[in-house]
Amino acid sequence: MNDGVNGVALGVFIFFFVLVTAMGFLAARWRRAANEHSLDEWGLGGRSFGTWVTWFLLGGDLYTAYTFVAVPAAIYAAGAAGFFAVPYTILVYPLIFTFLPRLWSVSHKHGYVTTSDFVRGRFGSKGLSLAVAVTGILATMPYIALQLVGIQAVLDVMGVGGGEDTNWFIKDLPLLIAFGVLAAYTYSSGLRAPALIAFVKDTLIYIVIAVAIIYIPIKLGGFDDIFAAANDKFTASGNGGLVPDHGGQWTYATLALGSALALFMYPHSITATLSSRSREVIRRNTTILPLYSLMLGLLALLGFMAIAAGVKVENGQLAIPQLFENMFPDWFAGVAFAAIGIGALVPAAIMSIAAANLFTRNIYKDFIKPDATPAQETKVSKLVSLLVKVGALIFVLGMDKTVAINFQLLGGIWILQTFPALVGGLFTRWFHRWALLGGWAVGMVYGTVAAYGVASPTQKHFGGSSDEIPGIGEIGYIGLTAFVLNVLVTVVLTFVLRAVKAPDGVDETKPGDYTADAGDPGVEVELPPATAGTSH
């Protein structure tokens, strides 16, 4: 690692950072609506994005700094077990093809902005809606923090911020500046900002991966030498080579399946989905998004390349940025660093908007100010989006950065517990609202307690997301175990509550709402008069 600042790489990085910052502020003028003071406009981009904008937005939303930093870092540290992210992104697309179009249709019909809006309307339960909202906000915070870790890793490798003995304020000042800029253009432009910036982000990522997957293996002697070097490292360390042993295979499979179930439960995934202008846009995107999985598989190989290149770092999150600095000319290293940095800014913006929408619609309006106007909702959501970013910043500055991937995995344990209410509710109303709330509570408590008890060499608690599966004895993903318990409790309680004829909530949806498309009679979003006509 260079002792000083890599001026050329830093200059290129700053150029792209300034470019996307300007685009972020200019996005407020892009497809400007007649009335901008509504969550439909600020928080969902007017529900007007077509196939390609949605594709770039969802890609920018789902393939983040986590992609560039944590996935190859996991492979650098643990071998092929880190590839769990590849099969889970393959599994997720057939899954979402079955339910995302239904969610879009019913949300478009009733003007739902969040998943909690749908849960409240479907089951007539503000309590269940609140549980889903709180879980979404809770799970989003560490996910935003993970993006900030990605930016910080790049800054560290470029030599920005000084060494470990540097005053904390000076060391973290570049990250604080990046955070401030992100907060400003998100506040100003809403979802339009990350939607526009996503074009630059994805273009840079594809360029960097295309170059890296060809250029680096040539310099290292080919893939035979790369895999041989990685196998030698893991064999020498006692891991048995690249492939996990039998116990590791249980962890791998359950982590992939659980992560696939959780991915589109995150508020930011749904926010990007609901910003689409039609049901058909969502269906098309589920068929072309797997292109990103191809990119992810190639990107994951960078972890093995870092081993073969002799990259030595104490913090695994620095492995790939350091690989780029070692292998690329300084100017192209700057391009790669910019791809990582922008790959953090885009999803962080969407995540903060999604969390803010949840607070505004399902906490502020439902429990604090039921008569809030659309303009008041938008103002509150903008302010909360700033607070969410501040919380994530405190989260990342105050915790051990060597376990960045566990931030996201812990959030996955929590968000997976909303699956029965959301996906189950899209197909059936048989589950009782109180049973869903009881199952959610059991899953949340079990998942949190089990994760708290997991230790690692660097952490006494929350050191990982896998633990022994009760009744099986194998080590598996805690989130999936908690989800199974959640479903069992929900089913049992539903039988009991229906047997005693416990009062059910009112369902404001109709069967036809789940298959309707934009332009169908009676399917326009039901908005207050102040915002009518501005959703398209």
SVG drawing of the C-alpha trace seen along z (x, -y; Angstrom):
<svg xmlns="http://www.w3.org/2000/svg" viewBox="-66 -22 71 55">
<polyline fill="none" stroke="black" stroke-width="0.4" points="0.0,0.0 1.3,-3.4 2.5,-5.6 1.3,-8.8 -1.7,-10.0 -2.2,-8.5 -2.7,-11.9 -3.6,-10.6 -6.2,-8.1 -7.6,-10.7 -7.9,-13.2 -9.9,-10.8 -12.0,-9.8 -12.8,-13.5 -13.7,-14.1 -16.4,-11.4 -17.6,-12.3 -18.1,-15.9 -19.8,-14.7 -22.4,-12.6 -22.9,-15.3 -23.9,-17.7 -26.2,-15.1 -27.7,-14.5 -28.7,-18.2 -29.8,-18.5 -32.0,-15.4 -34.5,-17.7 -35.3,-19.2 -35.5,-15.8 -39.1,-14.9 -40.2,-17.6 -43.8,-17.2 -46.5,-20.0 -46.6,-19.4 -43.4,-18.1 -44.8,-18.2 -45.9,-14.5 -44.2,-11.3 -45.2,-9.9 -43.0,-12.5 -40.1,-12.9 -40.0,-9.3 -41.1,-7.3 -40.0,-9.5 -43.7,-10.1 -44.1,-6.3 -43.0,-7.1 -39.8,-5.1 -39.7,-2.8 -37.9,0.5 -34.3,-0.8 -34.5,-3.4 -36.0,-0.8 -33.3,1.7 -30.5,-0.7 -32.2,-1.8 -32.8,1.7 -29.2,2.7 -27.8,-0.4 -30.0,0.5 -29.1,4.2 -25.5,4.3 -23.7,1.9 -20.4,1.2 -21.2,4.6 -20.7,6.1 -17.3,4.5 -15.9,4.7 -17.5,7.3 -18.2,10.2 -14.7,10.5 -13.4,9.8 -15.4,12.8 -13.8,15.0 -10.4,13.5 -10.8,14.6 -12.9,17.7 -12.6,19.2 -15.5,20.5 -17.9,20.1 -18.0,16.4 -19.7,17.3 -23.1,17.7 -24.1,14.3 -24.0,15.6 -26.6,18.5 -28.9,16.3 -29.1,13.7 -30.0,16.4 -32.7,17.8 -34.3,14.5 -35.5,13.6 -37.9,16.5 -39.2,15.8 -39.9,12.1 -41.5,12.8 -44.3,14.5 -45.1,11.6 -43.6,8.3 -46.1,7.6 -48.9,8.3 -47.4,5.9 -47.0,3.2 -50.6,3.6 -52.2,3.3 -49.9,0.5 -50.7,-1.4 -54.4,-1.0 -54.4,-2.1 -51.5,-4.6 -49.4,-2.5 -45.8,-4.0 -44.4,-1.3 -44.8,2.4 -46.3,1.4 -49.0,-0.6 -50.0,2.7 -49.9,4.7 -52.1,2.2 -54.6,2.2 -54.6,6.0 -54.9,7.0 -56.5,3.9 -53.8,3.8 -51.8,0.8 -49.8,2.9 -48.6,5.3 -47.9,2.4 -45.8,0.7 -43.9,4.0 -43.0,4.2 -42.0,0.5 -39.8,0.7 -38.1,3.8 -37.5,2.2 -35.9,-0.9 -33.8,1.3 -32.6,3.5 -31.8,0.6 -29.5,-1.2 -26.6,1.3 -27.1,1.7 -26.5,-2.1 -23.5,-1.8 -22.1,0.9 -22.1,-1.5 -20.1,-4.0 -17.6,-1.3 -17.1,-0.8 -16.3,-4.5 -14.0,-4.5 -12.1,-1.5 -11.4,-3.3 -10.3,-6.5 -8.0,-4.5 -6.2,-2.8 -5.8,-6.1 -4.1,-7.4 -6.7,-10.0 -7.3,-10.8 -3.9,-9.9 -2.8,-6.9 -4.2,-5.2 -2.6,-7.8 -4.3,-10.7 -7.0,-12.7 -10.4,-11.0 -11.9,-14.1 -9.2,-14.6 -9.2,-10.9 -12.9,-10.7 -13.3,-14.1 -13.4,-12.8 -16.2,-10.4 -18.1,-13.2 -17.8,-15.3 -19.1,-12.5 -21.9,-11.9 -22.8,-15.6 -23.0,-15.8 -25.1,-12.6 -27.5,-14.0 -27.8,-17.3 -28.7,-16.0 -31.0,-13.3 -32.9,-16.0 -33.2,-18.1 -34.0,-15.6 -35.4,-12.6 -35.5,-9.3 -34.7,-11.0 -31.1,-11.6 -30.0,-7.9 -32.1,-7.0 -30.0,-9.4 -26.7,-8.6 -27.2,-4.9 -26.5,-5.2 -22.9,-6.4 -22.5,-3.9 -23.4,-0.8 -21.4,-2.0 -18.3,-2.4 -18.8,1.0 -19.1,2.9 -16.0,1.2 -14.0,1.9 -15.1,5.6 -14.5,6.1 -11.0,4.8 -10.2,6.5 -11.4,10.0 -9.1,9.8 -6.2,7.6 -5.4,8.9 -5.3,12.7 -2.9,11.9 -0.6,10.1 -0.9,13.0 -0.2,15.8 -3.8,17.0 -6.6,18.5 -4.8,21.8 -2.1,19.9 -4.8,17.8 -6.8,20.9 -3.7,22.8 -2.4,19.9 -5.8,19.6 -6.0,23.3 -2.5,23.4 -3.4,20.6 -6.6,22.2 -5.0,25.7 -2.1,24.3 -4.5,22.4 -6.3,25.7 -9.5,24.8 -9.2,27.9 -8.8,26.0 -11.3,23.8 -14.4,25.9 -16.3,25.9 -16.4,29.2 -19.8,30.9 -20.6,28.6 -19.7,25.5 -22.1,26.7 -25.1,26.4 -24.0,22.8 -23.6,22.0 -26.9,23.4 -29.0,21.9 -27.3,18.5 -28.0,18.5 -31.6,19.4 -32.3,17.1 -30.6,14.2 -32.7,14.8 -35.9,14.7 -34.8,11.5 -33.5,9.4 -36.8,8.0 -38.2,7.6 -35.8,4.6 -37.6,1.2 -35.2,-0.1 -35.9,2.8 -39.7,2.1 -39.1,-1.6 -37.3,-1.1 -40.0,1.4 -43.0,-0.9 -41.3,-3.7 -42.0,-1.8 -44.8,-3.1 -46.4,0.3 -46.8,3.9 -45.1,5.0 -42.0,3.0 -41.6,5.1 -42.1,8.4 -39.5,7.4 -37.0,6.4 -37.2,9.8 -36.1,11.4 -33.1,9.0 -31.8,8.4 -29.9,11.8 -27.4,10.0 -26.1,8.5 -25.6,12.0 -23.2,12.7 -21.3,9.6 -21.3,10.6 -19.8,14.0 -16.9,12.4 -16.5,9.8 -16.3,12.4 -13.2,13.9 -11.3,10.8 -11.0,12.3 -8.9,15.1 -6.9,12.7 -6.0,10.7 -4.6,13.8 -2.6,14.7 -1.3,11.1 0.1,11.3 -2.2,8.6 -1.7,8.5 -4.2,6.4 -5.3,6.7 -8.7,5.4 -10.2,7.8 -12.5,4.9 -9.3,3.3 -8.3,6.3 -10.0,5.4 -9.2,1.7 -5.6,2.6 -5.6,5.1 -6.8,2.3 -4.0,0.0 -1.3,2.7 -2.4,4.0 -3.8,1.0 -2.2,-2.2 -3.0,-5.0 -5.5,-6.7 -7.5,-3.5 -7.3,-2.7 -9.1,-6.0 -11.8,-4.9 -12.2,-1.6 -12.3,-3.6 -14.9,-5.9 -17.0,-2.9 -16.9,-1.6 -17.6,-5.1 -20.6,-5.8 -21.7,-2.2 -22.1,-3.2 -23.8,-6.6 -26.6,-5.3 -28.0,-2.6 -27.3,-4.7 -29.6,-7.4 -32.4,-4.9 -32.1,-3.3 -32.4,-6.5 -35.4,-7.5 -37.1,-4.1 -36.5,-4.3 -37.8,-7.8 -41.0,-6.9 -41.6,-4.1 -41.3,-6.5 -43.5,-9.1 -46.3,-6.9 -46.5,-4.2 -45.3,-6.0 -45.8,-9.7 -49.0,-9.7 -50.5,-6.5 -49.7,-7.4 -48.6,-11.0 -50.4,-13.2 -53.2,-11.3 -54.3,-14.5 -50.9,-15.2 -51.1,-16.8 -49.0,-15.5 -46.7,-18.5 -46.2,-17.8 -45.5,-14.1 -42.8,-15.1 -41.2,-17.6 -41.0,-15.0 -39.7,-12.3 -36.9,-14.7 -35.8,-15.5 -35.9,-11.8 -33.8,-10.8 -31.1,-13.1 -31.5,-11.6 -31.2,-8.0 -27.9,-8.9 -26.6,-10.4 -27.5,-7.3 -25.8,-5.1 -22.7,-7.3 -22.5,-7.0 -23.1,-3.2 -20.1,-2.8 -17.7,-5.2 -18.4,-3.5 -18.1,0.2 -15.3,2.5 -15.0,2.1 -13.5,5.6 -17.0,7.2 -18.8,5.0 -20.5,8.0 -22.1,9.0 -23.8,5.6 -25.8,6.5 -26.3,10.2 -27.7,9.1 -30.2,6.8 -31.1,9.8 -32.1,11.8 -34.5,9.1 -36.0,8.2 -36.7,11.9 -39.2,11.9 -41.6,9.7 -41.9,12.2 -45.0,14.0 -47.0,10.8 -45.9,9.3 -45.6,12.2 -48.2,14.3 -50.6,11.4 -50.2,11.0 -51.7,14.4 -53.9,15.2 -55.6,13.6 -55.9,16.9 -53.1,15.9 -54.6,14.0 -53.1,10.6 -52.3,11.4 -50.7,14.6 -48.5,12.8 -47.5,10.4 -46.8,13.3 -44.7,15.1 -42.8,11.9 -42.0,11.4 -40.7,14.9 -38.5,14.7 -37.1,11.3 -36.3,12.4 -34.8,15.7 -32.7,14.2 -31.3,11.4 -30.5,13.5 -28.9,16.2 -26.8,13.6 -25.8,11.9 -24.3,15.2 -22.1,15.7 -18.4,14.8 -15.5,14.2 -11.8,13.5 -12.6,9.8 -16.0,9.6 -17.5,11.2 -21.1,10.7 -22.7,10.4 -19.6,12.0 -21.4,13.8 -24.9,14.9 -24.6,18.7 -25.3,20.9 -26.5,24.5 -29.9,25.3 -32.1,26.7 -33.1,30.3 -30.7,30.8 -27.3,30.0 -25.8,28.5 -24.5,25.0 -26.9,22.8 -28.0,19.3 -29.7,17.9 -32.2,15.8 -33.6,18.9 -34.0,20.8 -35.8,17.7 -38.0,17.6 -39.0,21.2 -39.9,20.6 -41.8,17.5 -43.9,19.5 -44.6,22.3 -45.8,19.9 -47.9,18.0 -49.7,21.1 -50.3,22.6 -51.7,19.2 -53.8,18.8 -55.5,22.1 -56.1,21.2 -57.3,17.6 -59.7,18.7 -61.0,21.5 -61.9,19.0 -63.2,16.6 -60.8,13.8 -61.8,10.5 -60.2,10.1 -59.2,6.8 -60.9,5.2 -59.3,5.9 -59.5,2.8 -58.2,4.7 -60.1,6.7 -58.9,9.7 -58.8,7.7 -56.4,5.2 -53.5,7.7 -53.5,8.1 -54.5,4.6 -52.1,2.5 -51.6,-1.2 -54.3,-2.5 -56.9,0.1 -60.3,-1.4 -60.3,-2.5 -56.7,-1.7 -55.2,-5.2 -53.5,-5.9 -55.9,-7.4 -54.2,-10.6 -55.5,-13.7 -56.7,-16.6 -53.5,-18.5 -51.4,-15.9 -54.0,-14.4 -52.7,-14.1 -49.0,-14.3 -48.3,-10.6 -47.5,-9.8"/>
</svg>
